[in-house]
Amino acid sequence: MVRQVIFTIAAISLMGCGGGSGTESEPSKSGPPSVEFEIPLPEVLDTWPCPPFEGVESGTDADGNNDDDGDELTNCQELVLGTDPNNADSDGDGLPDRDEVGDDLEDPRDTDGDGIINPLEIDDDGDGIPTPEEDENGNGDPTDDDFDGDGDPDYLDDDDDDDNIDTIDEDLDGDGDPRNDDTDGDGAMDYLDADDDNDSVRTKEEDVSTNNNPLDDDTDGDGIPNCRDADDDNDGVLTKDEDRNGNGDPLDDDTDGDLTADFLENDDDGDGVLSANEDHDGDGDNTNDDLDGDGIPDFLDLDEDGDCVSSIIEDVNLDGDASNDNSDGDAWPNYRDADDDNDGTTTKAEYDNFESCDPLTDADADDDGDNCYDHIDDFDGDIGVCDPTVNPDPDTATAGSPLPYFDDSCCIQNVFVPDTADTATDTADTAGDTAGDTGNDTGA
């Protein structure tokens, strides 16, 4: 609206003193206005400027333009955001509201996605640790603390140590506070410990299922996830002690070469006997058991009794367990028996060229040529079916083949023995033992 203001310029004549009657002359009367000006009226404020928010009614007055708490948010903006215009740190976490809002006022930061914006939440990342207490360096500023170095300060990082376990899930005792949980007792709480169980394998690398959640990997099935289990495979040897090469990393130690690291394998040497069962003195420590005295503990020794026959080959029934094979029926299974056939001559001595310790390549391991290796051969010079002069070639299907086992009764067996050289079509009973020469032959 425009108000018209009319200014009248009137000439006022002042008469000086002088002759005449000596009286003052009357001023002349005003004439019509000689100049007109048009001046706009000032605007009346009924809303505040509140960028970037539009259509915000003042509700109070034009003080919405002010920043009463000095946090770089106007009173109007704080009204829209829900923060306190009289408190620069609405949630009392030590960080100014403006910093916690982020760059986009229309999309204020809500790190944990719980519907409460950061400037109104004391635990911004929802990890169970209040933002002020994620100031690890103690300088009063949580914004410069980044334990795992991933670029996200801890107070905005839901996995502070980058071990693939959310900080809130490292609350082992379930009291809602991860700050008092320390699996390995090393003084570093699990949520800030890259190796929670101190087994020399980082928690992140104990995720053997590679699903980015180490908490559901439990190799030995004992109910304790590997990342919190000092003996992941329950073989009686602590994971950190299965670092055979001493480089500080058990991940690259694989005694039997089967591509499974020893700390995740319950039969480290692949000899058919569980490592936990190779604690023969029963003291709970299988690292001090060395039957043949060769300096290699039994659970890592492929030939525990030092008889030149590897323990896995002494699993004559091929059930994967060498501990239940006992050819001579004494108190010792073959893999721990220096004389497997109890003939008075040690198994090792029954190889003329026993230095090779390899019954598969040692030509002198079968003196009578019956394809039954000497250490389990029942022929000791007595005349009978096992005498090679009477029955020189009891199994023509395997004649001349250096096989570890034989399907004739001359070999001391009380279990099935694989007739490995026979083909599927060889069903003849050349040994005369009433069993066909295919598959498993009892030698009965």
C-alpha positions as CSV (number, residue, x, y, z in Angstrom):
1,M,0.0,0.0,0.0
2,V,1.2,3.5,-0.8
3,R,0.4,6.5,1.4
4,Q,0.2,9.9,-0.3
5,V,2.0,12.7,1.5
6,I,1.4,16.2,0.4
7,F,3.9,18.8,1.2
8,T,2.8,22.5,0.9
9,I,5.5,25.1,0.4
10,A,4.1,28.5,1.6
11,A,5.8,31.8,1.3
12,I,5.9,33.5,4.6
13,S,6.6,37.2,4.3
14,L,8.0,38.8,7.2
15,M,7.7,42.6,7.4
16,G,10.6,44.5,8.8
17,C,10.2,47.4,11.3
18,G,10.0,50.7,9.6
19,G,7.6,53.6,9.0
20,G,4.0,53.1,8.6
21,S,1.8,52.2,11.5
22,G,4.6,49.9,13.0
23,T,2.2,46.8,13.0
24,E,3.2,43.3,11.7
25,S,1.7,42.3,8.4
26,E,-0.4,39.2,8.3
27,P,1.1,36.1,6.7
28,S,-0.2,35.2,3.3
29,K,-2.7,32.3,3.2
30,S,-1.6,28.9,1.8
31,G,-2.2,28.2,-1.8
32,P,-2.6,24.9,-3.5
33,P,0.3,22.3,-3.0
34,S,3.2,22.7,-5.3
35,V,5.0,19.1,-4.9
36,E,3.7,15.5,-4.2
37,F,5.9,12.4,-3.1
38,E,4.9,8.7,-3.0
39,I,6.7,6.7,-0.2
40,P,6.1,2.9,0.4
41,L,5.0,1.7,3.9
42,P,7.3,-0.8,5.7
43,E,6.3,-4.5,5.5
44,V,4.6,-6.1,8.4
45,L,6.3,-9.5,9.3
46,D,3.9,-12.4,9.8
47,T,6.3,-15.3,9.1
48,W,10.1,-15.8,9.6
49,P,12.6,-16.5,6.9
50,C,13.6,-20.1,7.8
51,P,15.5,-21.6,4.9
52,P,15.4,-24.2,3.6
53,F,12.0,-24.8,5.2
54,E,9.0,-23.1,3.6
55,G,5.6,-22.2,4.9
56,V,6.7,-22.2,8.5
57,E,4.3,-20.1,10.6
58,S,6.1,-17.9,13.1
59,G,4.0,-19.0,16.1
60,T,5.8,-16.3,18.1
61,D,7.5,-13.5,16.5
62,A,10.3,-12.4,14.2
63,D,13.0,-13.7,16.6
64,G,13.0,-16.8,14.6
65,N,15.8,-15.3,12.6
66,N,18.0,-15.2,15.6
67,D,20.4,-17.9,16.8
68,D,20.0,-17.6,20.5
69,D,22.3,-20.5,21.4
70,G,24.9,-19.7,18.9
71,D,25.0,-23.2,17.3
72,E,24.7,-21.9,13.7
73,L,21.0,-23.0,13.5
74,T,18.4,-20.2,13.6
75,N,15.7,-20.5,16.2
76,C,13.2,-21.2,13.4
77,Q,15.4,-24.1,12.0
78,E,15.6,-25.6,15.5
79,L,11.9,-25.3,15.9
80,V,11.5,-27.4,12.7
81,L,14.2,-29.9,13.7
82,G,13.0,-30.3,17.2
83,T,16.3,-29.2,18.8
84,D,16.5,-26.7,21.6
85,P,17.1,-23.2,20.4
86,N,18.4,-22.2,23.8
87,N,21.0,-25.1,24.0
88,A,23.7,-25.5,21.4
89,D,24.0,-29.2,22.4
90,S,20.5,-30.4,22.7
91,D,21.3,-34.0,23.7
92,G,24.3,-33.2,25.9
93,D,26.7,-35.5,24.1
94,G,29.4,-32.9,23.7
95,L,28.8,-32.2,20.0
96,P,27.1,-29.0,18.7
97,D,23.6,-29.5,17.2
98,R,24.8,-28.0,13.9
99,D,27.6,-30.5,13.5
100,E,25.3,-33.4,14.3
101,V,22.6,-32.4,11.9
102,G,25.0,-32.8,8.9
103,D,25.1,-31.0,5.6
104,D,21.4,-31.3,4.7
105,L,19.0,-29.6,7.1
106,E,16.1,-31.2,5.3
107,D,17.6,-34.7,5.8
108,P,19.3,-34.5,9.2
109,R,21.7,-37.3,10.1
110,D,20.3,-40.4,11.8
111,T,23.3,-42.7,11.9
112,D,21.6,-45.8,13.4
113,G,18.3,-45.3,11.5
114,D,16.2,-45.5,14.6
115,G,14.1,-42.4,13.7
116,I,15.8,-40.2,16.2
117,I,18.2,-37.6,14.6
118,N,21.7,-37.5,16.0
119,P,21.4,-34.0,17.7
120,L,18.6,-35.5,19.8
121,E,20.3,-38.9,20.6
122,I,23.0,-39.6,23.2
123,D,24.2,-42.8,21.4
124,D,24.4,-41.8,17.7
125,D,25.4,-45.1,16.2
126,G,23.2,-47.2,18.5
127,D,26.1,-49.4,19.6
128,G,25.3,-49.3,23.3
129,I,28.1,-46.8,24.1
130,P,27.1,-43.2,24.6
131,T,28.8,-40.8,22.2
132,P,30.7,-38.9,24.9
133,E,32.4,-42.2,26.0
134,E,33.6,-43.0,22.5
135,D,36.3,-40.4,23.0
136,E,39.1,-42.9,23.3
137,N,41.9,-40.4,23.3
138,G,40.3,-38.4,26.1
139,N,40.6,-35.0,24.5
140,G,36.9,-34.2,24.8
141,D,36.3,-34.6,21.1
142,P,34.7,-37.9,19.9
143,T,35.0,-36.7,16.3
144,D,38.8,-37.6,16.0
145,D,38.6,-41.1,17.4
146,D,38.6,-43.8,14.7
147,F,39.9,-47.1,16.2
148,D,39.8,-49.2,13.0
149,G,40.9,-46.4,10.7
150,D,38.0,-46.8,8.3
151,G,37.2,-43.1,8.1
152,D,34.2,-43.2,10.4
153,P,34.7,-41.9,13.9
154,D,33.8,-44.5,16.5
155,Y,30.7,-42.6,17.7
156,L,29.3,-43.0,14.1
157,D,30.7,-46.6,13.5
158,D,28.6,-49.6,14.5
159,D,31.6,-51.9,14.3
160,D,34.4,-50.0,16.0
161,D,37.2,-52.6,15.5
162,D,36.2,-53.7,12.1
163,D,36.0,-57.4,13.1
164,N,32.7,-58.0,11.3
165,I,30.9,-58.1,14.7
166,D,28.8,-55.1,15.5
167,T,29.8,-53.4,18.7
168,I,26.4,-53.9,20.2
169,D,26.9,-57.7,19.6
170,E,30.1,-57.7,21.5
171,D,28.2,-57.4,24.7
172,L,29.1,-60.9,25.8
173,D,27.4,-60.8,29.2
174,G,24.2,-59.4,27.7
175,D,24.0,-56.4,30.1
176,G,23.6,-53.9,27.3
177,D,27.1,-52.5,27.8
178,P,29.9,-53.7,25.6
179,R,32.4,-51.7,27.7
180,N,32.8,-54.5,30.3
181,D,33.3,-57.5,28.0
182,D,36.8,-58.8,27.6
183,T,36.9,-62.4,26.4
184,D,40.7,-62.9,26.6
185,G,41.2,-60.7,29.7
186,D,43.9,-58.7,28.0
187,G,42.5,-55.3,29.1
188,A,41.1,-54.5,25.7
189,M,37.3,-54.7,25.5
190,D,36.1,-57.0,22.7
191,Y,34.5,-54.1,20.8
192,L,38.0,-52.6,20.5
193,D,39.9,-55.8,20.2
194,A,40.7,-57.2,16.8
195,D,41.5,-60.6,18.3
196,D,38.9,-61.2,21.0
197,D,40.2,-64.6,22.2
198,N,43.9,-63.8,21.8
199,D,44.5,-66.9,19.7
200,S,46.7,-65.1,17.1
201,V,43.9,-65.3,14.6
202,R,42.0,-62.1,14.1
203,T,38.3,-62.3,14.9
204,K,37.5,-61.2,11.4
205,E,39.5,-64.2,10.0
206,E,37.7,-66.7,12.2
207,D,34.7,-66.2,9.9
208,V,35.4,-69.6,8.2
209,S,31.9,-69.6,6.6
210,T,32.8,-66.3,5.0
211,N,29.3,-64.9,5.7
212,N,30.7,-61.8,7.4
213,N,29.5,-63.0,10.8
214,P,32.2,-64.7,12.9
215,L,29.7,-65.4,15.7
216,D,28.1,-68.3,13.8
217,D,31.3,-70.2,13.2
218,D,31.9,-73.0,15.7
219,T,34.3,-75.5,14.2
220,D,34.3,-77.9,17.1
221,G,30.6,-77.5,17.9
222,D,31.1,-76.8,21.6
223,G,28.7,-73.8,21.6
224,I,31.5,-71.3,21.7
225,P,32.2,-69.4,18.4
226,N,35.7,-69.7,17.1
227,C,36.3,-66.0,17.7
228,R,35.8,-66.5,21.4
229,D,37.3,-70.1,21.6
230,A,41.0,-70.5,22.5
231,D,40.9,-74.0,21.0
232,D,38.8,-73.8,17.9
233,D,39.0,-77.4,16.9
234,N,39.0,-78.8,20.4
235,D,42.0,-81.0,19.7
236,G,43.7,-80.3,23.0
237,V,46.1,-77.7,21.5
238,L,45.4,-74.0,21.9
239,T,44.9,-72.3,18.5
240,K,47.8,-69.9,19.2
241,D,50.0,-72.9,19.7
242,E,49.1,-74.4,16.3
243,D,51.4,-71.8,14.7
244,R,53.9,-74.5,13.6
245,N,56.1,-72.2,11.6
246,G,56.3,-69.6,14.3
247,N,55.4,-66.6,12.1
248,G,52.6,-65.5,14.4
249,D,49.8,-66.7,12.0
250,P,48.2,-70.1,12.5
251,L,46.3,-69.6,9.3
252,D,49.2,-70.8,7.1
253,D,50.0,-74.0,9.1
254,D,48.7,-77.2,7.6
255,T,50.7,-80.2,8.8
256,D,48.9,-82.8,6.6
257,G,48.6,-80.6,3.5
258,D,44.9,-81.0,3.2
259,L,44.2,-77.3,2.8
260,T,42.6,-77.0,6.2
261,A,44.7,-75.1,8.8
262,D,45.7,-77.1,11.8
263,F,43.8,-74.9,14.2
264,L,40.6,-75.8,12.4
265,E,41.3,-79.5,12.1
266,N,40.9,-82.2,14.7
267,D,43.4,-84.6,13.0
268,D,46.3,-82.3,12.4
269,D,48.6,-84.9,10.8
270,G,45.9,-86.8,8.9
271,D,46.9,-90.1,10.4
272,G,43.4,-91.3,11.1
273,V,43.6,-90.6,14.8
274,L,42.0,-87.5,16.3
275,S,44.7,-85.2,17.7
276,A,42.7,-85.0,21.0
277,N,43.1,-88.8,21.3
278,E,46.9,-88.6,20.9
279,D,47.3,-87.4,24.5
280,H,48.5,-90.9,25.4
281,D,49.8,-90.1,28.9
282,G,46.4,-88.5,29.7
283,D,47.8,-85.3,31.2
284,G,45.6,-83.1,29.1
285,D,48.5,-82.0,26.9
286,N,49.1,-83.9,23.7
287,T,52.2,-81.7,22.8
288,N,54.4,-83.8,25.2
289,D,53.5,-87.2,23.8
290,D,56.2,-88.7,21.5
291,L,56.0,-92.5,21.3
292,D,59.0,-93.0,19.1
293,G,61.1,-90.3,20.6
294,D,61.8,-88.6,17.3
295,G,61.1,-85.1,18.6
296,I,57.7,-84.9,16.8
297,P,54.7,-85.1,19.1
298,D,52.4,-87.9,18.1
299,F,49.5,-85.7,17.0
300,L,51.9,-84.3,14.4
301,D,53.7,-87.5,13.6
302,L,52.6,-89.5,10.6
303,D,54.4,-92.5,11.9
304,E,53.9,-92.5,15.7
305,D,55.6,-95.7,16.5
306,G,58.5,-95.1,14.1
307,D,58.0,-98.5,12.4
308,C,58.3,-97.1,8.8
309,V,54.6,-97.6,8.2
310,S,52.6,-94.4,8.4
311,S,49.7,-94.5,10.8
312,I,47.2,-93.9,8.0
313,I,48.4,-97.0,6.3
314,E,48.0,-98.9,9.6
315,D,44.3,-98.2,9.3
316,V,43.9,-101.6,7.7
317,N,40.1,-101.6,7.7
318,L,40.1,-98.2,6.0
319,D,37.4,-96.8,8.2
320,G,39.4,-93.6,8.7
321,D,40.3,-94.5,12.3
322,A,43.7,-96.1,12.8
323,S,43.0,-96.6,16.5
324,N,40.8,-99.6,16.0
325,D,43.2,-101.7,13.9
326,N,45.1,-104.4,15.8
327,S,46.5,-107.1,13.6
328,D,48.0,-109.3,16.4
329,G,45.4,-108.7,19.0
330,D,47.7,-107.4,21.7
331,A,47.1,-104.3,23.8
332,W,48.6,-102.0,21.1
333,P,46.8,-100.9,17.9
334,N,49.1,-101.2,14.8
335,Y,49.9,-97.5,14.6
336,R,51.4,-97.7,18.1
337,D,52.8,-101.2,17.9
338,A,56.5,-101.8,17.1
339,D,55.7,-105.4,16.1
340,D,52.4,-105.4,14.4
341,D,52.2,-109.1,13.8
342,N,53.8,-110.1,17.1
343,D,56.3,-112.4,15.4
344,G,59.3,-111.3,17.5
345,T,60.8,-109.1,14.8
346,T,60.0,-105.4,14.9
347,T,58.0,-104.1,12.0
348,K,60.8,-101.8,11.1
349,A,63.3,-104.6,11.0
350,E,61.1,-106.6,8.6
351,Y,62.2,-104.3,5.9
352,D,65.6,-105.4,4.6
353,N,66.0,-101.9,3.2
354,F,64.0,-100.3,6.0
355,E,65.9,-97.0,5.7
356,S,63.4,-95.9,3.1
357,C,60.5,-96.3,5.5
358,D,58.1,-96.7,2.6
359,P,56.4,-100.1,2.2
360,L,54.9,-99.0,-1.1
361,T,58.3,-98.5,-2.8
362,D,60.6,-100.8,-0.8
363,A,61.0,-104.0,-2.8
364,D,62.5,-105.9,0.2
365,A,59.4,-105.3,2.3
366,D,57.8,-108.6,1.0
367,D,60.4,-111.3,1.4
368,D,58.3,-114.2,0.2
369,G,56.7,-112.3,-2.6
370,D,53.2,-113.1,-1.7
371,N,52.1,-109.5,-1.8
372,C,51.7,-109.5,2.0
373,Y,54.1,-107.1,3.6
374,D,56.4,-108.8,6.1
375,H,55.2,-106.8,9.1
376,I,51.7,-108.3,8.8
377,D,52.7,-111.6,7.2
378,D,51.9,-114.8,9.2
379,F,54.4,-116.9,7.3
380,D,57.5,-117.4,9.5
381,G,58.9,-120.6,7.8
382,D,56.2,-123.0,8.9
383,I,54.9,-125.3,6.1
384,G,51.3,-124.6,5.3
385,V,49.0,-122.6,3.2
386,C,51.0,-119.5,3.9
387,D,54.3,-121.1,2.8
388,P,55.1,-119.6,-0.6
389,T,56.5,-123.0,-1.7
390,V,53.0,-124.5,-1.2
391,N,51.0,-121.5,-2.3
392,P,53.4,-119.2,-4.1
393,D,50.9,-116.9,-5.7
394,P,47.6,-117.0,-3.8
395,D,46.1,-114.1,-5.7
396,T,47.0,-114.0,-9.4
397,A,45.0,-110.8,-9.8
398,T,47.6,-108.9,-7.7
399,A,50.7,-111.0,-8.4
400,G,53.8,-108.8,-8.6
401,S,52.0,-105.6,-7.5
402,P,53.5,-103.8,-4.5
403,L,50.2,-103.5,-2.7
404,P,50.0,-102.5,1.0
405,Y,47.4,-105.2,1.8
406,F,46.4,-108.6,0.6
407,D,43.2,-110.6,0.6
408,D,44.6,-113.9,1.5
409,S,44.4,-115.4,5.1
410,C,48.2,-115.5,5.2
411,C,48.1,-111.8,6.0
412,I,47.2,-111.2,9.6
413,Q,43.9,-109.4,9.4
414,N,40.8,-109.5,11.5
415,V,39.0,-107.0,9.3
416,F,38.0,-106.4,5.7
417,V,41.0,-105.8,3.4
418,P,40.7,-104.0,0.1
419,D,41.7,-106.1,-2.9
420,T,42.7,-102.9,-4.7
421,A,44.2,-104.4,-7.8
422,D,41.1,-106.3,-8.8
423,T,38.8,-105.0,-11.4
424,A,35.1,-105.0,-11.3
425,T,35.0,-108.0,-13.6
426,D,37.5,-110.1,-11.7
427,T,35.2,-112.3,-9.6
428,A,37.3,-115.4,-9.5
429,D,38.4,-116.8,-6.1
430,T,42.0,-117.4,-7.1
431,A,43.1,-117.4,-3.4
432,G,40.9,-120.3,-2.6
433,D,39.6,-118.6,0.5
434,T,35.9,-118.8,-0.6
435,A,35.7,-115.0,-1.2
436,G,35.7,-113.5,-4.6
437,D,38.6,-111.2,-5.5
438,T,36.6,-108.0,-5.8
439,G,35.8,-105.2,-3.4
440,N,36.5,-106.1,0.2
441,D,37.7,-109.7,0.8
442,T,37.7,-111.1,4.3
443,G,40.3,-113.7,3.5
444,A,38.2,-116.2,5.4
